Amino acid sequence: MCEIDADGYAAFLVLADMINGGSRLLVVDALKLDAEPANVQDELLFLCFVVAAASFFFVRGPVVLDGAPAVYRLTHPPQAVRMAFLISFAVLWCTQFRPGLEAAVAESRFQAIMDSVAAATWGIEDLADWGAQVKLLSSECGTEYRDEIGRRLSVLPNTRFNSVRISPPPLSVWLTLLPAPDDPALCSPDYQRGLTEFAESLKAHNVEVSSQVALREAVGSAVPYLGDFGVKLAVAIGPALCAEVGAWLHARYGRKVRLKISEKEIEVDAQTIGQVEELLRLAEEFRERTLPKVIL
C-alpha cells in the first residue's frame, strides 16, 4: 500500500513541475516543441511522463506470477498494478489542473505504450511474461487484488490516495494567453514584458490574479511568466479584464485566449473585444449553472 501511495504522491509532484512548473521550459526546449501549440506540448509532456514512469518500473525484470495466490506474496505490486494505479493518479491530476488532457492515455494508446516500453526494457522474448501478468490481473482474482489495495489505501493514515482528491476552488478560471506565430520566444524580454504588463494592469484594477511562473536555475535571472493567469470568476466578468485581454490581443495579430474553467475548456480565436466579451459571457453562464441551488 505504501508503494502505491508513494507512486501517487510522486505523480502529482512530477506532473505539477513538468507541465505547470519550472521544468516545463527545459523539457519543451529539449524536445524542440517551442513552435507547437500549448495543448500539443501538454499532451507530449504527459506522454513522456507515462513512458518515463513505465521505464522506471520495467527496469526490474518482469514479475512472473505462477498463479493467483502468488500475487499476495510479492513485496511490491506487479508492474501492471503499479502502472494502473499511477495512471489513475495522473488522470486525477489532469482532471483537476489540465481538464481534457487525460484523453491522451486512452486505453488503446496506453496499451501500445506499455508494450513498447516492455519490449525496449525486457526484450521482445519477455513480452509473454508481461501479457501473462496483464491477463492474471484482469481476472476475477486480479480485480479482487486491486480492490483490496484501493480499500487499504483509503484507510491508510495521511494517505495521498485521499489527499490528492482535494479539488481546486470551483469558482476560479484560468486564462491562457496564446502567442501569435510571429511572437518572440516565451523567454524573450519583449514577450515577458507584455505578460508582466498584463498581470500588473489587472492588479492595478483590483482584480485578484495568480499566475504560473517558471523557476530559473540561473542566479539573478528573471522569472518568466508562462502565460497562464488565474482569476476569481466573479471578478473576471467585468470591463477591466475584458479591456486588458483585448489590449494584449491587439498588440499582435494572431494571438488567442484560452479559457479553462472546472471540467470545461473553451478555446476561441478571440481577436476583438467583442469576442473576448462573448468568451467571458460563456464562462458566466457556466458559473451560474454550477452554483449550488438553495431549496426553500
Buried (B, 14 or more C-beta within 10 A) or exposed (E): BEBBBEBBBBBBEBBBBBBBBBBBBEBBEEEEBEEBBBBEBBBBBBBBBBBEBBEBBBEEEBBEBEEBEEBEEEEEBBBBBBBBBBBBBBBBBBBBBBBBBBEBBEEEEBEEBBBEBBBEBBEEEBBEBBBBBBEBBEEEBBEEBBEEBBEBBEEBEEBBBBEBEEEEEEBBBBBBBBBBEEBBBBBEEEBBEBBBBBBEBBEEBEBEBEBBBBEBEEEEEEEBBBBBBBBBBEBBBEEBBBBBBBBBBEEBEEBBBBBBBBEEBBBBEBBEBEBBBEBBEBBBEBBEEBEEEEEE
